[in-house]
Amino acid sequence: MCAYEVNNHRITCTASIGITTSAMGYQRAEDMLRDADTAMYHAKSVGRARYAIFDQDMHDLVVSRLELETELREVLARDQLLLNYQPIMSLTSRKLRGFEALLRWKHPRRA
């Protein structure tokens, strides 16, 4: 963390850093920058002023999230949503109090 005084105002700054190494066997600079960026966002996600060293699990998580986002965008066009209603019962009177709507994803591969 660094601190500066500017026009009688104290300004502090921190940095989140993503690190990768040549041990990953990069052939292109863009791939190395992509993975360092992935590590930086991982560092930011666990707190401020941190660093993270890239590993394959970080890449796999990003790819998995991207695939899920893509599938979610297509769920309506593929008619994969199923609407269910679940009753809400009063435990004291044992009477029906209402219903709760549940939207379930009929995913072809995920349970």
C-alpha atoms as one frame of an Amber mdcrd trajectory, in Angstrom:
protein
   0.000   0.000   0.000   1.213   3.496  -0.757   0.008   6.809   0.593   0.336
  10.293  -0.863  -0.663  13.770   0.204  -2.258  15.785  -2.616  -3.742  19.238
  -1.923  -4.131  18.387   1.767  -5.911  15.101   0.945  -4.451  11.749   1.852
  -4.617   9.316  -1.057  -3.855   5.633  -0.630  -3.483   3.046  -3.329  -3.188
  -0.707  -3.437  -2.446  -3.199  -6.166  -3.745  -6.621  -7.034  -1.219  -8.573
  -9.059  -1.559 -11.616 -11.298   1.551 -13.669 -11.936   2.357 -16.406 -14.403
   5.660 -17.990 -15.301   7.352 -19.281 -18.407   7.095 -22.782 -16.924   3.575
 -22.876 -18.419   5.206 -23.233 -21.847   3.670 -20.215 -23.561   4.120 -19.837
 -27.305   2.364 -16.474 -27.575   2.643 -13.345 -25.427  -1.152 -12.911 -25.598
  -1.646 -16.216 -23.792   0.743 -15.221 -21.030  -1.033 -11.864 -20.591  -4.438
 -13.602 -20.566  -3.350 -15.934 -17.774  -1.716 -13.148 -15.751  -4.978 -11.218
 -16.097  -6.933 -14.279 -14.924  -4.649 -14.549 -11.893  -5.083 -10.829 -11.149
  -8.872 -11.150 -11.120  -8.526 -14.175  -8.857  -6.383 -12.078  -6.495  -9.032
  -9.331  -6.499 -11.775 -11.850  -5.740 -10.129 -12.955  -2.486  -9.416  -9.428
  -1.214  -7.660  -6.198  -1.928  -3.912  -5.717  -2.232  -3.159  -9.364  -2.988
  -1.312 -11.370  -5.574  -2.099 -14.711  -7.169   0.022 -17.082  -9.196  -1.777
 -18.554 -12.189  -2.498 -22.262 -12.262  -4.489 -24.480 -14.606  -7.425 -24.642
 -12.165  -7.964 -20.888 -12.640  -8.155 -21.346 -16.402 -10.513 -24.316 -16.082
 -12.826 -22.298 -13.808 -12.959 -19.386 -16.275 -13.718 -21.724 -19.186 -16.413
 -23.495 -17.156 -18.086 -20.190 -16.215 -17.994 -19.008 -19.822 -19.623 -22.234
 -21.014 -22.325 -21.909 -18.348 -23.027 -18.276 -19.294 -23.321 -19.255 -22.955
 -25.726 -22.086 -22.138 -27.831 -19.792 -19.935 -28.198 -17.309 -22.799 -29.608
 -20.085 -25.001 -31.914 -21.691 -22.417 -35.084 -19.907 -23.592 -34.523 -20.620
 -27.261 -34.027 -24.298 -26.463 -37.131 -24.445 -24.239 -35.168 -25.895 -21.323
 -36.992 -24.160 -18.454 -39.684 -25.913 -16.468 -42.017 -24.023 -14.123 -43.119
 -25.809 -10.946 -45.249 -24.587  -8.081 -44.539 -25.704  -4.548 -47.143 -25.284
  -1.828 -46.334 -23.267   1.284 -48.035 -24.767   4.308 -48.555 -23.292   7.766
 -46.968 -25.581  10.347 -49.326 -24.415  13.089 -52.676 -24.502  11.251 -51.622
 -27.070   8.620 -53.392 -24.930   6.033 -52.181 -23.891   2.634 -50.656 -20.389
   2.876 -49.609 -19.928  -0.736 -47.340 -21.178  -3.457 -43.759 -20.618  -4.419
 -42.764 -20.662  -8.085 -39.677 -22.687  -8.921 -37.992 -22.399 -12.290 -35.901
 -25.469 -13.077 -33.394 -25.864 -15.870 -33.835 -29.087 -17.843 -30.192 -29.236
 -18.843 -29.306 -32.050 -21.255 -26.039 -32.952 -19.450 -26.136 -31.395 -15.973
 -28.369 -32.890 -13.308
